[in-house]
Amino acid sequence: MKKEEVIYLYLLALHALFGFVFFLFPFLSKVYGIALLVFGIYFIVHSKNKHNEALLMAAYAVSAEIMLRMTGGTFVNEYGKYLVIFFLFLGMFFSGFSRNSWIYWFFLFLLVPSVVLSTLTLDITTDVKKAIVFNITGPLCLGISAIYCFNRALTFQRLLGVITAFSLPLLCLVTYLYFYTPNIQDVVTGTQSNFETSGGFGPNQVSTILGFGIFIFFVQLMLNSSNGLLQLINGALVLVFAFRGLVTFSRGGVYTGLAMVLLVLIILYFQANFKTKPKIGGIILCSFLAGLAVWSYSSIKTNGLLDKRYANKDAAGREKQSQLSGREVLIESELKMFYEHPLLGVGVGKNKELRRSQTGIDLATHNEITRMLAEHGSLGLICLLILIVTPLYLFTMDRQNLLALSFFIFWLLTINHAAMRLSAPAFVYALSLLKIYREAPTLHRK
């Protein structure tokens, strides 16, 4: 076994231990949060970001965000996004960014008018700073991440290193969840999203990260496991994340994880040679059978309530009126705001105020697309077009980044059910912009 693989196994064990320790002593997660910042600064500055250490630290921070938030390890609400922004800024200080990333500088510029508008239109009783920060840090994190990643040359092996950085805090999270609710049957009594199986935190966000974990460990299994032991461990973790994602009873993250896995399998299949295609076909079949097994086990553990949840029924088996857990009302209200304020929108953070006054519903958005339209108007529409078209265009020009479409679909599906509450969709989106080489590119200097 290679030295790197031994280190990976030790790090997995260490992070599993972290999960247990944070369950026993949650206050220690604050030490973890500080250590993450301090080590990240040292790691990037000491290396001068020669091998894109900033990407590794940002990926690690993205996966650690939920763990920190559910155990009180953050010092500000958007700590995860601030860490990603800071690490990538520090990385750009040492290694710069592509001139062609101007499109994402333009994206950030288009966000400004509606931020200014909100300072003039938000109610006097509203905490203006909090309302703006809550809604704008996601797009800001995305813009900075995209500027760092745009056309940045990275070897495929280094990209797998980023995947490994994602994986470590994910294991910490799933270990914590296991100790938080060791017996699923004791806490599942209905078909609504379950806070108990989500570590006492928002099931929608926990499901998002667990679904992402399905993909991360599937990639580790497929592309980063050179021996039977690693294959066994990574394969088992895929199943563990699938199970824990299902029992949150929040469907969006699971659907997204499966879509990511399916996309990477399709791309691998079509880029494989004639001899390799049957092997990938076998992997697809095995994945399907494993998925059925996890579903059956989860269904038994939830006394059949999981089947009703995914059939959109309540515990009594009655069809629910809403297909999207009530999100339709939020979407309709935000589209109405866009129709009524098509130029600059209503201003960042204002849509919640208007919805409360017009419908009596005091909820923040769950859909980043309709939020952008409502709060940024036509400028938001241009921003969305930039975000959608750019990575797809890059992929058609160069298909070496095998994971690009999976990264892109994670962002697109996640922002439709969980907005940008987490740093994950912002940073993962940016990874679709990387320029991947099978070998390190040769540098030609004049």
C-alpha distance (Angstrom), angle and dihedral (degrees) to the residues before:
residue distance angle dihedral
M1 . . .
K2 3.80 . .
K3 3.80 121.2 .
E4 3.83 91.2 -115.9
E5 3.80 90.8 54.2
V6 3.81 92.5 50.8
I7 3.82 89.5 50.2
Y8 3.81 89.4 50.0
L9 3.81 91.3 54.5
Y10 3.80 92.0 47.8
L11 3.81 90.7 49.3
L12 3.80 91.2 49.7
A13 3.81 89.9 52.5
L14 3.80 91.1 47.0
H15 3.80 92.8 52.0
A16 3.79 91.8 46.8
L17 3.81 85.7 55.2
F18 3.82 89.5 49.7
G19 3.80 89.4 56.2
F20 3.81 91.3 53.4
V21 3.82 93.0 45.6
F22 3.83 92.6 49.9
F23 3.79 89.2 51.2
L24 3.82 90.6 54.3
F25 3.80 97.0 37.1
P26 3.85 110.6 21.2
F27 3.82 92.4 176.0
L28 3.82 89.1 69.8
S29 3.80 89.0 69.8
K30 3.82 87.0 75.9
V31 3.80 88.2 60.9
Y32 3.81 87.7 48.7
G33 3.82 90.6 50.9
I34 3.82 91.9 51.5
A35 3.80 92.4 43.9
L36 3.80 90.1 52.6
L37 3.81 91.1 56.1
V38 3.82 95.1 43.7
F39 3.81 95.3 45.3
G40 3.82 91.1 45.2
I41 3.80 91.7 55.0
Y42 3.81 92.1 46.9
F43 3.81 93.8 45.5
I44 3.82 94.8 50.6
V45 3.82 97.2 39.9
H46 3.81 94.8 44.2
S47 3.82 92.1 50.6
K48 3.81 93.3 36.7
N49 3.82 84.7 -135.1
K50 3.81 91.1 -78.4
H51 3.80 92.1 150.9
N52 3.81 98.6 30.3
E53 3.79 94.8 -93.5
A54 3.82 86.4 163.7
L55 3.80 89.0 68.0
L56 3.80 91.4 53.0
M57 3.80 92.9 49.9
A58 3.80 93.1 45.3
A59 3.81 90.9 50.4
Y60 3.78 90.7 49.2
A61 3.83 91.3 49.4
V62 3.81 91.1 50.2
S63 3.80 92.2 55.9
A64 3.81 93.1 42.0
E65 3.81 94.0 52.0
I66 3.82 98.3 86.7
M67 3.81 92.5 44.2
L68 3.79 90.6 52.1
R69 3.79 93.9 46.9
M70 3.80 97.2 47.8
T71 3.82 92.2 49.2
G72 3.81 96.7 42.3
G73 3.78 94.3 -109.3
T74 3.82 95.8 135.6
F75 3.78 125.0 90.5
V76 3.81 96.8 -159.2
N77 3.81 129.9 25.2
E78 3.80 95.4 -109.3
Y79 3.80 96.8 40.6
G80 3.81 93.6 131.7
K81 3.80 92.9 53.7
Y82 3.79 91.9 45.6
L83 3.82 90.3 52.2
V84 3.81 91.7 51.7
I85 3.81 92.4 47.4
F86 3.80 92.6 46.6
F87 3.81 95.8 46.9
L88 3.80 92.4 48.4
F89 3.82 92.9 46.1
L90 3.79 87.8 51.5
G91 3.80 89.7 49.3
M92 3.80 91.8 50.4
F93 3.81 89.9 50.5
F94 3.81 88.5 63.8
S95 3.80 102.9 31.6
G96 3.81 105.3 21.7
F97 3.80 126.5 -145.8
S98 3.79 138.7 -98.1
R99 3.81 119.6 -78.6
N100 3.78 87.1 -139.1
S101 3.78 90.3 65.4
W102 3.83 88.0 84.1
I103 3.82 87.9 108.4
Y104 3.81 89.2 70.0
W105 3.79 92.6 45.3
F106 3.80 84.6 55.2
F107 3.82 88.8 49.1
L108 3.82 90.1 55.4
F109 3.81 91.1 46.7
L110 3.81 90.8 54.4
L111 3.82 89.7 58.2
V112 3.81 93.6 60.0
P113 3.85 102.4 75.3
S114 3.80 94.0 58.5
V115 3.81 91.1 46.1
V116 3.80 88.7 55.6
L117 3.81 90.5 45.1
S118 3.80 91.8 53.9
T119 3.81 91.9 56.5
L120 3.81 86.9 61.2
T121 3.81 100.5 40.3
L122 3.81 107.0 37.5
D123 3.81 114.5 105.8
I124 3.77 118.0 -96.2
T125 3.81 89.6 -119.7
T126 3.82 92.1 56.8
D127 3.78 122.2 95.4
V128 3.82 93.7 -120.5
K129 3.80 95.6 -166.9
K130 3.80 93.0 49.9
A131 3.82 93.6 45.9
I132 3.81 92.5 50.8
V133 3.82 96.4 42.2
F134 3.83 92.3 48.6
N135 3.80 91.7 57.2
I136 3.79 104.3 31.1
T137 3.81 103.8 44.9
G138 3.82 90.9 73.8
P139 3.83 94.9 56.9
L140 3.82 90.0 39.4
C141 3.81 90.9 53.2
L142 3.81 89.4 47.8
G143 3.80 92.9 49.8
I144 3.82 94.3 49.8
S145 3.81 91.9 44.4
A146 3.81 90.7 49.7
I147 3.81 92.6 49.4
Y148 3.81 90.1 52.2
C149 3.81 94.7 46.7
F150 3.80 101.9 37.7
N151 3.83 107.2 121.7
R152 3.80 90.4 -23.5
A153 3.82 108.7 160.2
L154 3.78 113.2 -121.8
T155 3.77 131.9 164.0
F156 3.78 116.1 -121.4
Q157 3.80 88.8 -119.3
R158 3.80 89.7 57.0
L159 3.79 89.8 50.2
L160 3.80 87.7 55.4
G161 3.80 86.1 52.4
V162 3.81 88.1 58.1
I163 3.82 88.5 50.9
T164 3.81 88.8 53.0
A165 3.81 90.4 50.1
F166 3.81 88.2 54.4
S167 3.81 91.5 49.7
L168 3.80 100.6 58.4
P169 3.84 102.2 65.2
L170 3.81 88.4 38.5
L171 3.81 89.0 64.6
C172 3.80 88.9 48.2
L173 3.82 88.5 55.1
V174 3.80 97.3 47.4
T175 3.83 90.4 47.9
Y176 3.79 90.2 52.6
L177 3.81 90.6 49.4
Y178 3.79 91.0 51.9
F179 3.80 93.0 55.3
Y180 3.81 91.6 41.4
T181 3.82 92.2 57.4
P182 3.82 110.5 11.1
N183 3.82 91.9 164.2
I184 3.80 112.3 49.7
Q185 3.81 94.3 -174.6
D186 3.80 91.6 64.3
V187 3.81 94.7 61.5
V188 3.83 105.7 32.2
T189 3.80 108.0 90.2
G190 3.81 103.0 141.0
T191 3.79 143.5 18.5
Q192 3.80 98.3 -101.8
S193 3.82 122.3 107.2
N194 3.78 106.6 -73.7
F195 3.81 121.9 -131.0
E196 3.81 93.4 -174.1
T197 3.80 93.8 59.9
S198 3.83 88.1 44.5
G199 3.80 96.2 60.2
G200 3.81 92.6 -99.7
F201 3.82 90.1 -63.8
G202 3.80 131.9 108.6
P203 3.84 107.6 -59.0
N204 3.80 92.0 -149.8
Q205 3.80 92.5 59.3
V206 3.80 95.2 39.4
S207 3.80 90.0 49.7
T208 3.81 89.0 51.3
I209 3.80 92.3 56.5
L210 3.79 94.4 41.2
G211 3.81 90.3 51.4
F212 3.79 88.0 50.0
G213 3.81 87.3 50.9
I214 3.81 90.2 57.2
F215 3.79 88.5 58.8
I216 3.82 95.6 42.2
F217 3.78 94.9 53.8
F218 3.81 91.5 40.5
V219 3.82 88.2 57.6
Q220 3.81 89.1 47.0
L221 3.81 88.7 51.8
M222 3.80 95.2 46.5
L223 3.78 103.1 37.0
N224 3.79 109.3 15.0
S225 3.82 106.9 42.3
S226 3.80 113.2 91.5
N227 3.81 98.1 172.3
G228 3.78 141.2 38.6
L229 3.82 96.3 -101.9
L230 3.81 93.6 55.2
Q231 3.79 90.6 45.0
L232 3.79 90.7 52.0
I233 3.82 94.1 48.0
N234 3.80 96.7 44.1
G235 3.81 92.2 42.8
A236 3.82 91.1 51.1
L237 3.81 90.3 49.6
V238 3.81 90.8 53.4
L239 3.81 88.1 58.1
V240 3.81 92.9 44.4
F241 3.80 92.1 52.9
A242 3.79 91.1 46.0
F243 3.81 90.9 53.0
R244 3.80 95.1 46.2
G245 3.80 90.8 45.5
L246 3.81 92.2 52.1
V247 3.81 94.9 49.4
T248 3.82 93.0 54.9
F249 3.84 82.4 73.7
S250 3.81 87.3 -140.9
R251 3.78 105.3 123.4
G252 3.80 104.4 -168.1
G253 3.79 98.1 75.1
V254 3.80 93.8 47.4
Y255 3.81 93.2 49.1
T256 3.80 89.4 48.7
G257 3.81 93.8 49.9
L258 3.79 91.2 50.1
A259 3.81 91.2 48.6
M260 3.82 90.2 52.6
V261 3.80 92.0 50.2
L262 3.80 92.0 47.2
L263 3.79 92.5 50.6
V264 3.79 94.8 50.5
L265 3.82 90.4 48.2
I266 3.81 91.3 51.1
I267 3.80 92.0 49.1
L268 3.82 92.5 46.8
Y269 3.80 90.1 49.2
F270 3.80 95.8 51.5
Q271 3.81 93.8 43.1
A272 3.82 93.7 46.6
N273 3.79 123.4 97.8
F274 3.80 123.6 -112.9
K275 3.82 94.3 -91.2
T276 3.82 94.5 49.2
K277 3.82 98.2 48.2
P278 3.84 95.3 77.1
K279 3.83 89.4 53.1
I280 3.80 91.4 52.8
G281 3.79 89.1 46.8
G282 3.80 87.9 54.5
I283 3.80 90.6 49.7
I284 3.81 90.3 52.1
L285 3.80 90.4 52.0
C286 3.82 92.6 47.3
S287 3.82 90.4 47.6
F288 3.79 90.2 52.7
L289 3.81 92.5 50.2
A290 3.81 91.6 46.3
G291 3.80 89.3 50.2
L292 3.81 90.8 52.8
A293 3.80 89.8 50.4
V294 3.81 93.1 51.1
W295 3.80 91.1 46.6
S296 3.82 91.8 50.6
Y297 3.80 92.2 48.1
S298 3.81 91.6 47.4
S299 3.79 91.3 48.3
I300 3.81 91.3 52.7
K301 3.80 91.9 47.2
T302 3.83 90.9 52.2
N303 3.82 94.9 43.7
G304 3.80 91.5 -115.9
L305 3.82 93.9 -55.6
L306 3.80 90.7 116.6
D307 3.82 90.2 62.1
K308 3.80 89.7 52.8
R309 3.80 92.0 47.8
Y310 3.79 92.9 55.2
A311 3.81 90.0 43.4
N312 3.85 86.8 55.3
K313 3.80 93.4 -116.2
D314 3.80 132.4 133.2
A315 3.81 124.5 -119.8
A316 3.82 90.4 -85.3
G317 3.81 91.2 54.9
R318 3.81 95.9 -107.1
E319 3.82 119.0 143.7
K320 3.81 112.3 -107.2
Q321 3.80 117.5 -127.2
S322 3.80 94.2 -135.8
Q323 3.80 121.0 63.0
L324 3.81 93.0 -168.3
S325 3.82 101.9 42.6
G326 3.79 92.0 -101.1
R327 3.80 96.3 -50.2
E328 3.82 90.2 121.7
V329 3.80 90.1 77.2
L330 3.81 92.0 53.0
I331 3.80 91.5 48.1
E332 3.81 93.0 48.5
S333 3.79 92.7 49.5
E334 3.81 92.3 50.3
L335 3.79 93.6 47.6
K336 3.80 88.3 50.9
M337 3.82 89.7 53.9
F338 3.80 89.5 51.4
Y339 3.81 91.8 51.7
E340 3.80 90.7 49.2
H341 3.84 96.0 43.1
P342 3.83 104.5 29.2
L343 3.81 99.0 156.7
L344 3.82 108.4 55.4
G345 3.79 100.0 -7.4
V346 3.79 123.1 -132.1
G347 3.81 96.2 -59.7
V348 3.80 132.6 -95.5
G349 3.81 111.2 -56.3
K350 3.81 93.6 5.0
N351 3.80 96.1 103.3
K352 3.82 92.2 73.3
E353 3.80 91.1 54.0
L354 3.80 93.1 48.7
R355 3.80 93.0 46.7
R356 3.80 90.7 51.3
S357 3.79 92.5 50.9
Q358 3.82 95.0 42.7
T359 3.82 102.0 39.5
G360 3.80 105.8 12.0
I361 3.84 89.9 -120.8
D362 3.80 110.7 134.2
L363 3.80 99.9 -165.0
A364 3.79 134.1 122.9
T365 3.78 119.3 -124.6
H366 3.81 122.5 -80.9
N367 3.80 94.6 -169.5
E368 3.79 120.4 68.2
I369 3.79 93.8 -168.2
T370 3.81 95.5 59.1
R371 3.82 90.2 38.3
M372 3.80 90.2 56.6
L373 3.79 90.5 49.7
A374 3.80 94.1 46.2
E375 3.79 97.6 44.1
H376 3.83 101.5 32.3
G377 3.81 101.8 28.7
S378 3.81 117.1 -164.3
L379 3.82 90.1 -7.8
G380 3.79 87.4 58.9
L381 3.79 89.6 51.9
I382 3.81 90.3 53.7
C383 3.82 89.4 48.6
L384 3.80 90.9 53.0
L385 3.79 91.7 49.5
I386 3.81 89.9 52.2
L387 3.80 91.2 50.2
I388 3.80 94.5 48.1
V389 3.79 102.0 39.3
T390 3.83 101.0 41.8
P391 3.84 101.1 62.4
L392 3.81 92.1 40.1
Y393 3.80 90.5 51.9
L394 3.82 91.7 48.3
F395 3.79 91.3 50.6
T396 3.82 92.7 51.7
M397 3.81 88.9 52.0
D398 3.82 96.2 47.1
R399 3.81 123.8 13.3
Q400 3.80 98.6 -176.2
N401 3.81 91.1 106.9
L402 3.81 96.0 81.1
L403 3.80 92.0 -177.8
A404 3.82 97.1 47.9
L405 3.81 97.4 100.1
S406 3.80 91.4 45.6
F407 3.79 89.8 52.9
F408 3.78 90.4 47.8
I409 3.81 94.9 48.4
F410 3.82 90.2 49.3
W411 3.79 89.4 58.7
L412 3.80 94.7 43.1
L413 3.80 96.7 48.3
T414 3.80 95.6 38.9
I415 3.80 95.7 53.4
N416 3.81 88.4 52.8
H417 3.81 94.5 61.8
A418 3.82 106.4 18.0
A419 3.83 103.0 25.8
M420 3.83 108.9 -149.8
R421 3.79 100.6 -51.1
L422 3.81 88.1 134.3
S423 3.79 133.0 48.4
A424 3.82 90.1 -126.6
P425 3.83 100.8 87.5
A426 3.81 91.6 45.0
F427 3.80 96.4 51.0
V428 3.80 97.2 36.1
Y429 3.82 89.8 51.9
A430 3.80 89.3 57.1
L431 3.82 91.6 55.4
S432 3.81 88.0 67.6
L433 3.82 87.5 67.2
L434 3.81 96.1 59.7
K435 3.81 120.5 115.0
I436 3.79 104.8 -131.7
Y437 3.80 125.2 -156.1
R438 3.79 126.8 -168.0
E439 3.79 86.9 -142.1
A440 3.76 131.3 21.4
P441 3.83 109.9 -78.0
T442 3.77 117.9 -114.2
L443 3.81 113.8 -113.8
H444 3.80 116.3 -138.6
R445 3.77 114.4 -161.8
K446 3.79 126.1 -174.6
